[in-house]
Amino acid sequence: MNLPQIAQLFRWQHPLAGEAHALLRAVYDPATGQAVAVVSELADNPDDRGITFDFSCVAEAVLPLLRAKLSPQLSSVLWIAHFGDFSYHYVAGPESFTAVSLDVTGNGYTDDYAGDRELTTDEVTRLFGGHPLAPVPEVLAGLDPLT
């Protein structure tokens, strides 16, 4: 199944340390109105500005991109934090995917880590319509750098 997808670098304001950036890959299913957004932590993002400190800030920065590039009728998003050897110079190991459970409030999102759960690579592949995610270095090589 070919669903609308995007891949791009994006910036957001880390609540403690200032400007940060990450890789976004997302897919949208028009039949359900749901998007799946995978946010990959990148090694060149400063260590004090990681995506897990306050994922709600990441989601609030990404949501307008999803609406603009995938659908303004977006009804829900499954948020996934993604880590691997592309994330940190000092950590080797397999990729990991965590479904981040965010609560929607009148002021945006909140994240209390309750309900977060690990996903397998196969589960993420199914969420992307049966298409495995390309390796992060390959995706980054095909994108324009942030300026």
Phi and psi in radians as a Rosetta constraint file:
Dihedral C 1 N 2 CA 2 C 2 CIRCULARHARMONIC -1.700 0.35
Dihedral N 2 CA 2 C 2 N 3 CIRCULARHARMONIC 1.890 0.35
Dihedral C 2 N 3 CA 3 C 3 CIRCULARHARMONIC -1.848 0.35
Dihedral N 3 CA 3 C 3 N 4 CIRCULARHARMONIC 2.651 0.35
Dihedral C 3 N 4 CA 4 C 4 CIRCULARHARMONIC -1.032 0.35
Dihedral N 4 CA 4 C 4 N 5 CIRCULARHARMONIC 2.346 0.35
Dihedral C 4 N 5 CA 5 C 5 CIRCULARHARMONIC -2.394 0.35
Dihedral N 5 CA 5 C 5 N 6 CIRCULARHARMONIC 2.741 0.35
Dihedral C 5 N 6 CA 6 C 6 CIRCULARHARMONIC -2.387 0.35
Dihedral N 6 CA 6 C 6 N 7 CIRCULARHARMONIC 2.720 0.35
Dihedral C 6 N 7 CA 7 C 7 CIRCULARHARMONIC -2.499 0.35
Dihedral N 7 CA 7 C 7 N 8 CIRCULARHARMONIC 2.182 0.35
Dihedral C 7 N 8 CA 8 C 8 CIRCULARHARMONIC -2.846 0.35
Dihedral N 8 CA 8 C 8 N 9 CIRCULARHARMONIC 2.716 0.35
Dihedral C 8 N 9 CA 9 C 9 CIRCULARHARMONIC -1.407 0.35
Dihedral N 9 CA 9 C 9 N 10 CIRCULARHARMONIC 2.601 0.35
Dihedral C 9 N 10 CA 10 C 10 CIRCULARHARMONIC -2.555 0.35
Dihedral N 10 CA 10 C 10 N 11 CIRCULARHARMONIC 2.784 0.35
Dihedral C 10 N 11 CA 11 C 11 CIRCULARHARMONIC -1.970 0.35
Dihedral N 11 CA 11 C 11 N 12 CIRCULARHARMONIC 2.699 0.35
Dihedral C 11 N 12 CA 12 C 12 CIRCULARHARMONIC -2.649 0.35
Dihedral N 12 CA 12 C 12 N 13 CIRCULARHARMONIC 2.899 0.35
Dihedral C 12 N 13 CA 13 C 13 CIRCULARHARMONIC -1.618 0.35
Dihedral N 13 CA 13 C 13 N 14 CIRCULARHARMONIC 1.967 0.35
Dihedral C 13 N 14 CA 14 C 14 CIRCULARHARMONIC -1.248 0.35
Dihedral N 14 CA 14 C 14 N 15 CIRCULARHARMONIC 2.314 0.35
Dihedral C 14 N 15 CA 15 C 15 CIRCULARHARMONIC -1.114 0.35
Dihedral N 15 CA 15 C 15 N 16 CIRCULARHARMONIC -0.380 0.35
Dihedral C 15 N 16 CA 16 C 16 CIRCULARHARMONIC -1.874 0.35
Dihedral N 16 CA 16 C 16 N 17 CIRCULARHARMONIC -0.529 0.35
Dihedral C 16 N 17 CA 17 C 17 CIRCULARHARMONIC -2.132 0.35
Dihedral N 17 CA 17 C 17 N 18 CIRCULARHARMONIC -0.010 0.35
Dihedral C 17 N 18 CA 18 C 18 CIRCULARHARMONIC 1.748 0.35
Dihedral N 18 CA 18 C 18 N 19 CIRCULARHARMONIC -2.694 0.35
Dihedral C 18 N 19 CA 19 C 19 CIRCULARHARMONIC -1.122 0.35
Dihedral N 19 CA 19 C 19 N 20 CIRCULARHARMONIC 2.379 0.35
Dihedral C 19 N 20 CA 20 C 20 CIRCULARHARMONIC -2.369 0.35
Dihedral N 20 CA 20 C 20 N 21 CIRCULARHARMONIC 2.942 0.35
Dihedral C 20 N 21 CA 21 C 21 CIRCULARHARMONIC -2.586 0.35
Dihedral N 21 CA 21 C 21 N 22 CIRCULARHARMONIC 2.798 0.35
Dihedral C 21 N 22 CA 22 C 22 CIRCULARHARMONIC -2.769 0.35
Dihedral N 22 CA 22 C 22 N 23 CIRCULARHARMONIC 3.060 0.35
Dihedral C 22 N 23 CA 23 C 23 CIRCULARHARMONIC -1.772 0.35
Dihedral N 23 CA 23 C 23 N 24 CIRCULARHARMONIC 2.283 0.35
Dihedral C 23 N 24 CA 24 C 24 CIRCULARHARMONIC -1.945 0.35
Dihedral N 24 CA 24 C 24 N 25 CIRCULARHARMONIC 2.288 0.35
Dihedral C 24 N 25 CA 25 C 25 CIRCULARHARMONIC -2.260 0.35
Dihedral N 25 CA 25 C 25 N 26 CIRCULARHARMONIC 2.298 0.35
Dihedral C 25 N 26 CA 26 C 26 CIRCULARHARMONIC -2.502 0.35
Dihedral N 26 CA 26 C 26 N 27 CIRCULARHARMONIC 2.676 0.35
Dihedral C 26 N 27 CA 27 C 27 CIRCULARHARMONIC -2.312 0.35
Dihedral N 27 CA 27 C 27 N 28 CIRCULARHARMONIC 2.592 0.35
Dihedral C 27 N 28 CA 28 C 28 CIRCULARHARMONIC -2.266 0.35
Dihedral N 28 CA 28 C 28 N 29 CIRCULARHARMONIC 2.336 0.35
Dihedral C 28 N 29 CA 29 C 29 CIRCULARHARMONIC -1.847 0.35
Dihedral N 29 CA 29 C 29 N 30 CIRCULARHARMONIC 1.832 0.35
Dihedral C 29 N 30 CA 30 C 30 CIRCULARHARMONIC -1.060 0.35
Dihedral N 30 CA 30 C 30 N 31 CIRCULARHARMONIC -0.475 0.35
Dihedral C 30 N 31 CA 31 C 31 CIRCULARHARMONIC -1.185 0.35
Dihedral N 31 CA 31 C 31 N 32 CIRCULARHARMONIC -0.574 0.35
Dihedral C 31 N 32 CA 32 C 32 CIRCULARHARMONIC -1.871 0.35
Dihedral N 32 CA 32 C 32 N 33 CIRCULARHARMONIC -0.313 0.35
Dihedral C 32 N 33 CA 33 C 33 CIRCULARHARMONIC 1.363 0.35
Dihedral N 33 CA 33 C 33 N 34 CIRCULARHARMONIC 0.130 0.35
Dihedral C 33 N 34 CA 34 C 34 CIRCULARHARMONIC -1.727 0.35
Dihedral N 34 CA 34 C 34 N 35 CIRCULARHARMONIC 2.469 0.35
Dihedral C 34 N 35 CA 35 C 35 CIRCULARHARMONIC -1.972 0.35
Dihedral N 35 CA 35 C 35 N 36 CIRCULARHARMONIC 2.684 0.35
Dihedral C 35 N 36 CA 36 C 36 CIRCULARHARMONIC -2.054 0.35
Dihedral N 36 CA 36 C 36 N 37 CIRCULARHARMONIC 2.156 0.35
Dihedral C 36 N 37 CA 37 C 37 CIRCULARHARMONIC -2.065 0.35
Dihedral N 37 CA 37 C 37 N 38 CIRCULARHARMONIC 2.050 0.35
Dihedral C 37 N 38 CA 38 C 38 CIRCULARHARMONIC -1.782 0.35
Dihedral N 38 CA 38 C 38 N 39 CIRCULARHARMONIC 2.113 0.35
Dihedral C 38 N 39 CA 39 C 39 CIRCULARHARMONIC -1.930 0.35
Dihedral N 39 CA 39 C 39 N 40 CIRCULARHARMONIC 2.022 0.35
Dihedral C 39 N 40 CA 40 C 40 CIRCULARHARMONIC -1.724 0.35
Dihedral N 40 CA 40 C 40 N 41 CIRCULARHARMONIC 2.202 0.35
Dihedral C 40 N 41 CA 41 C 41 CIRCULARHARMONIC -1.235 0.35
Dihedral N 41 CA 41 C 41 N 42 CIRCULARHARMONIC 2.325 0.35
Dihedral C 41 N 42 CA 42 C 42 CIRCULARHARMONIC -1.959 0.35
Dihedral N 42 CA 42 C 42 N 43 CIRCULARHARMONIC 2.509 0.35
Dihedral C 42 N 43 CA 43 C 43 CIRCULARHARMONIC -1.095 0.35
Dihedral N 43 CA 43 C 43 N 44 CIRCULARHARMONIC -0.486 0.35
Dihedral C 43 N 44 CA 44 C 44 CIRCULARHARMONIC -1.500 0.35
Dihedral N 44 CA 44 C 44 N 45 CIRCULARHARMONIC 0.018 0.35
Dihedral C 44 N 45 CA 45 C 45 CIRCULARHARMONIC -1.400 0.35
Dihedral N 45 CA 45 C 45 N 46 CIRCULARHARMONIC 2.294 0.35
Dihedral C 45 N 46 CA 46 C 46 CIRCULARHARMONIC -0.949 0.35
Dihedral N 46 CA 46 C 46 N 47 CIRCULARHARMONIC 2.495 0.35
Dihedral C 46 N 47 CA 47 C 47 CIRCULARHARMONIC -0.997 0.35
Dihedral N 47 CA 47 C 47 N 48 CIRCULARHARMONIC -0.538 0.35
Dihedral C 47 N 48 CA 48 C 48 CIRCULARHARMONIC -1.478 0.35
Dihedral N 48 CA 48 C 48 N 49 CIRCULARHARMONIC 0.200 0.35
Dihedral C 48 N 49 CA 49 C 49 CIRCULARHARMONIC -2.279 0.35
Dihedral N 49 CA 49 C 49 N 50 CIRCULARHARMONIC 0.681 0.35
Dihedral C 49 N 50 CA 50 C 50 CIRCULARHARMONIC -1.224 0.35
Dihedral N 50 CA 50 C 50 N 51 CIRCULARHARMONIC 2.795 0.35
Dihedral C 50 N 51 CA 51 C 51 CIRCULARHARMONIC -1.280 0.35
Dihedral N 51 CA 51 C 51 N 52 CIRCULARHARMONIC -0.359 0.35
Dihedral C 51 N 52 CA 52 C 52 CIRCULARHARMONIC -1.509 0.35
Dihedral N 52 CA 52 C 52 N 53 CIRCULARHARMONIC -0.236 0.35
Dihedral C 52 N 53 CA 53 C 53 CIRCULARHARMONIC -1.034 0.35
Dihedral N 53 CA 53 C 53 N 54 CIRCULARHARMONIC -0.819 0.35
Dihedral C 53 N 54 CA 54 C 54 CIRCULARHARMONIC -2.606 0.35
Dihedral N 54 CA 54 C 54 N 55 CIRCULARHARMONIC 1.391 0.35
Dihedral C 54 N 55 CA 55 C 55 CIRCULARHARMONIC -1.077 0.35
Dihedral N 55 CA 55 C 55 N 56 CIRCULARHARMONIC -0.391 0.35
Dihedral C 55 N 56 CA 56 C 56 CIRCULARHARMONIC -1.081 0.35
Dihedral N 56 CA 56 C 56 N 57 CIRCULARHARMONIC -0.611 0.35
Dihedral C 56 N 57 CA 57 C 57 CIRCULARHARMONIC -1.154 0.35
Dihedral N 57 CA 57 C 57 N 58 CIRCULARHARMONIC -0.684 0.35
Dihedral C 57 N 58 CA 58 C 58 CIRCULARHARMONIC -1.064 0.35
Dihedral N 58 CA 58 C 58 N 59 CIRCULARHARMONIC -0.865 0.35
Dihedral C 58 N 59 CA 59 C 59 CIRCULARHARMONIC -1.078 0.35
Dihedral N 59 CA 59 C 59 N 60 CIRCULARHARMONIC -0.694 0.35
Dihedral C 59 N 60 CA 60 C 60 CIRCULARHARMONIC -1.151 0.35
Dihedral N 60 CA 60 C 60 N 61 CIRCULARHARMONIC -0.542 0.35
Dihedral C 60 N 61 CA 61 C 61 CIRCULARHARMONIC -1.313 0.35
Dihedral N 61 CA 61 C 61 N 62 CIRCULARHARMONIC -0.588 0.35
Dihedral C 61 N 62 CA 62 C 62 CIRCULARHARMONIC -1.416 0.35
Dihedral N 62 CA 62 C 62 N 63 CIRCULARHARMONIC -0.601 0.35
Dihedral C 62 N 63 CA 63 C 63 CIRCULARHARMONIC -0.928 0.35
Dihedral N 63 CA 63 C 63 N 64 CIRCULARHARMONIC -0.798 0.35
Dihedral C 63 N 64 CA 64 C 64 CIRCULARHARMONIC -1.091 0.35
Dihedral N 64 CA 64 C 64 N 65 CIRCULARHARMONIC -0.578 0.35
Dihedral C 64 N 65 CA 65 C 65 CIRCULARHARMONIC -1.123 0.35
Dihedral N 65 CA 65 C 65 N 66 CIRCULARHARMONIC -0.770 0.35
Dihedral C 65 N 66 CA 66 C 66 CIRCULARHARMONIC -1.083 0.35
Dihedral N 66 CA 66 C 66 N 67 CIRCULARHARMONIC -0.760 0.35
Dihedral C 66 N 67 CA 67 C 67 CIRCULARHARMONIC -1.170 0.35
Dihedral N 67 CA 67 C 67 N 68 CIRCULARHARMONIC -0.664 0.35
Dihedral C 67 N 68 CA 68 C 68 CIRCULARHARMONIC -1.300 0.35
Dihedral N 68 CA 68 C 68 N 69 CIRCULARHARMONIC -0.646 0.35
Dihedral C 68 N 69 CA 69 C 69 CIRCULARHARMONIC -1.747 0.35
Dihedral N 69 CA 69 C 69 N 70 CIRCULARHARMONIC -0.370 0.35
Dihedral C 69 N 70 CA 70 C 70 CIRCULARHARMONIC -1.968 0.35
Dihedral N 70 CA 70 C 70 N 71 CIRCULARHARMONIC -0.935 0.35
Dihedral C 70 N 71 CA 71 C 71 CIRCULARHARMONIC -3.003 0.35
Dihedral N 71 CA 71 C 71 N 72 CIRCULARHARMONIC 2.307 0.35
Dihedral C 71 N 72 CA 72 C 72 CIRCULARHARMONIC -1.246 0.35
Dihedral N 72 CA 72 C 72 N 73 CIRCULARHARMONIC -0.271 0.35
Dihedral C 72 N 73 CA 73 C 73 CIRCULARHARMONIC -1.571 0.35
Dihedral N 73 CA 73 C 73 N 74 CIRCULARHARMONIC 0.243 0.35
Dihedral C 73 N 74 CA 74 C 74 CIRCULARHARMONIC -0.915 0.35
Dihedral N 74 CA 74 C 74 N 75 CIRCULARHARMONIC 2.188 0.35
Dihedral C 74 N 75 CA 75 C 75 CIRCULARHARMONIC -1.815 0.35
Dihedral N 75 CA 75 C 75 N 76 CIRCULARHARMONIC -0.483 0.35
Dihedral C 75 N 76 CA 76 C 76 CIRCULARHARMONIC -2.751 0.35
Dihedral N 76 CA 76 C 76 N 77 CIRCULARHARMONIC 2.793 0.35
Dihedral C 76 N 77 CA 77 C 77 CIRCULARHARMONIC -2.357 0.35
Dihedral N 77 CA 77 C 77 N 78 CIRCULARHARMONIC 2.319 0.35
Dihedral C 77 N 78 CA 78 C 78 CIRCULARHARMONIC -1.649 0.35
Dihedral N 78 CA 78 C 78 N 79 CIRCULARHARMONIC 2.010 0.35
Dihedral C 78 N 79 CA 79 C 79 CIRCULARHARMONIC -1.625 0.35
Dihedral N 79 CA 79 C 79 N 80 CIRCULARHARMONIC 2.312 0.35
Dihedral C 79 N 80 CA 80 C 80 CIRCULARHARMONIC -2.299 0.35
Dihedral N 80 CA 80 C 80 N 81 CIRCULARHARMONIC 2.173 0.35
Dihedral C 80 N 81 CA 81 C 81 CIRCULARHARMONIC -1.577 0.35
Dihedral N 81 CA 81 C 81 N 82 CIRCULARHARMONIC 2.366 0.35
Dihedral C 81 N 82 CA 82 C 82 CIRCULARHARMONIC -2.215 0.35
Dihedral N 82 CA 82 C 82 N 83 CIRCULARHARMONIC 2.283 0.35
Dihedral C 82 N 83 CA 83 C 83 CIRCULARHARMONIC -2.359 0.35
Dihedral N 83 CA 83 C 83 N 84 CIRCULARHARMONIC 2.715 0.35
Dihedral C 83 N 84 CA 84 C 84 CIRCULARHARMONIC -3.111 0.35
Dihedral N 84 CA 84 C 84 N 85 CIRCULARHARMONIC -2.877 0.35
Dihedral C 84 N 85 CA 85 C 85 CIRCULARHARMONIC -1.169 0.35
Dihedral N 85 CA 85 C 85 N 86 CIRCULARHARMONIC -0.195 0.35
Dihedral C 85 N 86 CA 86 C 86 CIRCULARHARMONIC -1.440 0.35
Dihedral N 86 CA 86 C 86 N 87 CIRCULARHARMONIC -0.140 0.35
Dihedral C 86 N 87 CA 87 C 87 CIRCULARHARMONIC -1.607 0.35
Dihedral N 87 CA 87 C 87 N 88 CIRCULARHARMONIC -0.691 0.35
Dihedral C 87 N 88 CA 88 C 88 CIRCULARHARMONIC -2.421 0.35
Dihedral N 88 CA 88 C 88 N 89 CIRCULARHARMONIC 2.448 0.35
Dihedral C 88 N 89 CA 89 C 89 CIRCULARHARMONIC -1.282 0.35
Dihedral N 89 CA 89 C 89 N 90 CIRCULARHARMONIC -0.375 0.35
Dihedral C 89 N 90 CA 90 C 90 CIRCULARHARMONIC -1.838 0.35
Dihedral N 90 CA 90 C 90 N 91 CIRCULARHARMONIC 0.059 0.35
Dihedral C 90 N 91 CA 91 C 91 CIRCULARHARMONIC -2.152 0.35
Dihedral N 91 CA 91 C 91 N 92 CIRCULARHARMONIC 2.063 0.35
Dihedral C 91 N 92 CA 92 C 92 CIRCULARHARMONIC -1.841 0.35
Dihedral N 92 CA 92 C 92 N 93 CIRCULARHARMONIC 2.636 0.35
Dihedral C 92 N 93 CA 93 C 93 CIRCULARHARMONIC 2.661 0.35
Dihedral N 93 CA 93 C 93 N 94 CIRCULARHARMONIC 3.110 0.35
Dihedral C 93 N 94 CA 94 C 94 CIRCULARHARMONIC -1.243 0.35
Dihedral N 94 CA 94 C 94 N 95 CIRCULARHARMONIC 2.804 0.35
Dihedral C 94 N 95 CA 95 C 95 CIRCULARHARMONIC -1.121 0.35
Dihedral N 95 CA 95 C 95 N 96 CIRCULARHARMONIC 2.630 0.35
Dihedral C 95 N 96 CA 96 C 96 CIRCULARHARMONIC -2.327 0.35
Dihedral N 96 CA 96 C 96 N 97 CIRCULARHARMONIC 2.552 0.35
Dihedral C 96 N 97 CA 97 C 97 CIRCULARHARMONIC -2.220 0.35
Dihedral N 97 CA 97 C 97 N 98 CIRCULARHARMONIC 2.285 0.35
Dihedral C 97 N 98 CA 98 C 98 CIRCULARHARMONIC -2.206 0.35
Dihedral N 98 CA 98 C 98 N 99 CIRCULARHARMONIC 2.098 0.35
Dihedral C 98 N 99 CA 99 C 99 CIRCULARHARMONIC -1.274 0.35
Dihedral N 99 CA 99 C 99 N 100 CIRCULARHARMONIC 2.092 0.35
Dihedral C 99 N 100 CA 100 C 100 CIRCULARHARMONIC -1.704 0.35
Dihedral N 100 CA 100 C 100 N 101 CIRCULARHARMONIC 2.138 0.35
Dihedral C 100 N 101 CA 101 C 101 CIRCULARHARMONIC -1.597 0.35
Dihedral N 101 CA 101 C 101 N 102 CIRCULARHARMONIC 1.830 0.35
Dihedral C 101 N 102 CA 102 C 102 CIRCULARHARMONIC -1.793 0.35
Dihedral N 102 CA 102 C 102 N 103 CIRCULARHARMONIC 2.511 0.35
Dihedral C 102 N 103 CA 103 C 103 CIRCULARHARMONIC -1.717 0.35
Dihedral N 103 CA 103 C 103 N 104 CIRCULARHARMONIC 2.432 0.35
Dihedral C 103 N 104 CA 104 C 104 CIRCULARHARMONIC -1.618 0.35
Dihedral N 104 CA 104 C 104 N 105 CIRCULARHARMONIC 2.242 0.35
Dihedral C 104 N 105 CA 105 C 105 CIRCULARHARMONIC -2.123 0.35
Dihedral N 105 CA 105 C 105 N 106 CIRCULARHARMONIC 3.100 0.35
Dihedral C 105 N 106 CA 106 C 106 CIRCULARHARMONIC -1.129 0.35
Dihedral N 106 CA 106 C 106 N 107 CIRCULARHARMONIC -0.354 0.35
Dihedral C 106 N 107 CA 107 C 107 CIRCULARHARMONIC -1.867 0.35
Dihedral N 107 CA 107 C 107 N 108 CIRCULARHARMONIC 0.216 0.35
Dihedral C 107 N 108 CA 108 C 108 CIRCULARHARMONIC 2.142 0.35
Dihedral N 108 CA 108 C 108 N 109 CIRCULARHARMONIC -2.373 0.35
Dihedral C 108 N 109 CA 109 C 109 CIRCULARHARMONIC -1.899 0.35
Dihedral N 109 CA 109 C 109 N 110 CIRCULARHARMONIC 2.683 0.35
Dihedral C 109 N 110 CA 110 C 110 CIRCULARHARMONIC -2.274 0.35
Dihedral N 110 CA 110 C 110 N 111 CIRCULARHARMONIC 2.655 0.35
Dihedral C 110 N 111 CA 111 C 111 CIRCULARHARMONIC -2.346 0.35
Dihedral N 111 CA 111 C 111 N 112 CIRCULARHARMONIC 2.021 0.35
Dihedral C 111 N 112 CA 112 C 112 CIRCULARHARMONIC -2.041 0.35
Dihedral N 112 CA 112 C 112 N 113 CIRCULARHARMONIC 0.186 0.35
Dihedral C 112 N 113 CA 113 C 113 CIRCULARHARMONIC 1.213 0.35
Dihedral N 113 CA 113 C 113 N 114 CIRCULARHARMONIC -0.120 0.35
Dihedral C 113 N 114 CA 114 C 114 CIRCULARHARMONIC -1.272 0.35
Dihedral N 114 CA 114 C 114 N 115 CIRCULARHARMONIC 2.326 0.35
Dihedral C 114 N 115 CA 115 C 115 CIRCULARHARMONIC 1.568 0.35
Dihedral N 115 CA 115 C 115 N 116 CIRCULARHARMONIC -0.134 0.35
Dihedral C 115 N 116 CA 116 C 116 CIRCULARHARMONIC -1.114 0.35
Dihedral N 116 CA 116 C 116 N 117 CIRCULARHARMONIC 2.522 0.35
Dihedral C 116 N 117 CA 117 C 117 CIRCULARHARMONIC -2.603 0.35
Dihedral N 117 CA 117 C 117 N 118 CIRCULARHARMONIC 2.602 0.35
Dihedral C 117 N 118 CA 118 C 118 CIRCULARHARMONIC -1.289 0.35
Dihedral N 118 CA 118 C 118 N 119 CIRCULARHARMONIC 2.516 0.35
Dihedral C 118 N 119 CA 119 C 119 CIRCULARHARMONIC -2.083 0.35
Dihedral N 119 CA 119 C 119 N 120 CIRCULARHARMONIC 2.637 0.35
Dihedral C 119 N 120 CA 120 C 120 CIRCULARHARMONIC -1.526 0.35
Dihedral N 120 CA 120 C 120 N 121 CIRCULARHARMONIC 2.841 0.35
Dihedral C 120 N 121 CA 121 C 121 CIRCULARHARMONIC -1.037 0.35
Dihedral N 121 CA 121 C 121 N 122 CIRCULARHARMONIC -0.674 0.35
Dihedral C 121 N 122 CA 122 C 122 CIRCULARHARMONIC -1.099 0.35
Dihedral N 122 CA 122 C 122 N 123 CIRCULARHARMONIC -0.681 0.35
Dihedral C 122 N 123 CA 123 C 123 CIRCULARHARMONIC -1.114 0.35
Dihedral N 123 CA 123 C 123 N 124 CIRCULARHARMONIC -0.728 0.35
Dihedral C 123 N 124 CA 124 C 124 CIRCULARHARMONIC -1.146 0.35
Dihedral N 124 CA 124 C 124 N 125 CIRCULARHARMONIC -0.698 0.35
Dihedral C 124 N 125 CA 125 C 125 CIRCULARHARMONIC -1.029 0.35
Dihedral N 125 CA 125 C 125 N 126 CIRCULARHARMONIC -0.786 0.35
Dihedral C 125 N 126 CA 126 C 126 CIRCULARHARMONIC -1.081 0.35
Dihedral N 126 CA 126 C 126 N 127 CIRCULARHARMONIC -0.691 0.35
Dihedral C 126 N 127 CA 127 C 127 CIRCULARHARMONIC -1.138 0.35
Dihedral N 127 CA 127 C 127 N 128 CIRCULARHARMONIC -0.437 0.35
Dihedral C 127 N 128 CA 128 C 128 CIRCULARHARMONIC -1.690 0.35
Dihedral N 128 CA 128 C 128 N 129 CIRCULARHARMONIC 0.609 0.35
Dihedral C 128 N 129 CA 129 C 129 CIRCULARHARMONIC 1.168 0.35
Dihedral N 129 CA 129 C 129 N 130 CIRCULARHARMONIC 0.457 0.35
Dihedral C 129 N 130 CA 130 C 130 CIRCULARHARMONIC 1.523 0.35
Dihedral N 130 CA 130 C 130 N 131 CIRCULARHARMONIC 0.066 0.35
Dihedral C 130 N 131 CA 131 C 131 CIRCULARHARMONIC -1.757 0.35
Dihedral N 131 CA 131 C 131 N 132 CIRCULARHARMONIC 2.093 0.35
Dihedral C 131 N 132 CA 132 C 132 CIRCULARHARMONIC -1.162 0.35
Dihedral N 132 CA 132 C 132 N 133 CIRCULARHARMONIC 2.602 0.35
Dihedral C 132 N 133 CA 133 C 133 CIRCULARHARMONIC -1.198 0.35
Dihedral N 133 CA 133 C 133 N 134 CIRCULARHARMONIC 2.372 0.35
Dihedral C 133 N 134 CA 134 C 134 CIRCULARHARMONIC -1.197 0.35
Dihedral N 134 CA 134 C 134 N 135 CIRCULARHARMONIC 2.664 0.35
Dihedral C 134 N 135 CA 135 C 135 CIRCULARHARMONIC -1.015 0.35
Dihedral N 135 CA 135 C 135 N 136 CIRCULARHARMONIC 2.480 0.35
Dihedral C 135 N 136 CA 136 C 136 CIRCULARHARMONIC -0.940 0.35
Dihedral N 136 CA 136 C 136 N 137 CIRCULARHARMONIC -0.827 0.35
Dihedral C 136 N 137 CA 137 C 137 CIRCULARHARMONIC -1.032 0.35
Dihedral N 137 CA 137 C 137 N 138 CIRCULARHARMONIC -0.627 0.35
Dihedral C 137 N 138 CA 138 C 138 CIRCULARHARMONIC -1.146 0.35
Dihedral N 138 CA 138 C 138 N 139 CIRCULARHARMONIC -0.748 0.35
Dihedral C 138 N 139 CA 139 C 139 CIRCULARHARMONIC -1.139 0.35
Dihedral N 139 CA 139 C 139 N 140 CIRCULARHARMONIC -0.796 0.35
Dihedral C 139 N 140 CA 140 C 140 CIRCULARHARMONIC -1.076 0.35
Dihedral N 140 CA 140 C 140 N 141 CIRCULARHARMONIC -0.640 0.35
Dihedral C 140 N 141 CA 141 C 141 CIRCULARHARMONIC -1.101 0.35
Dihedral N 141 CA 141 C 141 N 142 CIRCULARHARMONIC -0.470 0.35
Dihedral C 141 N 142 CA 142 C 142 CIRCULARHARMONIC -1.634 0.35
Dihedral N 142 CA 142 C 142 N 143 CIRCULARHARMONIC 0.016 0.35
Dihedral C 142 N 143 CA 143 C 143 CIRCULARHARMONIC -1.862 0.35
Dihedral N 143 CA 143 C 143 N 144 CIRCULARHARMONIC 2.643 0.35
Dihedral C 143 N 144 CA 144 C 144 CIRCULARHARMONIC -1.244 0.35
Dihedral N 144 CA 144 C 144 N 145 CIRCULARHARMONIC 2.486 0.35
Dihedral C 144 N 145 CA 145 C 145 CIRCULARHARMONIC -1.215 0.35
Dihedral N 145 CA 145 C 145 N 146 CIRCULARHARMONIC 2.770 0.35
Dihedral C 145 N 146 CA 146 C 146 CIRCULARHARMONIC -1.221 0.35
Dihedral N 146 CA 146 C 146 N 147 CIRCULARHARMONIC 2.454 0.35
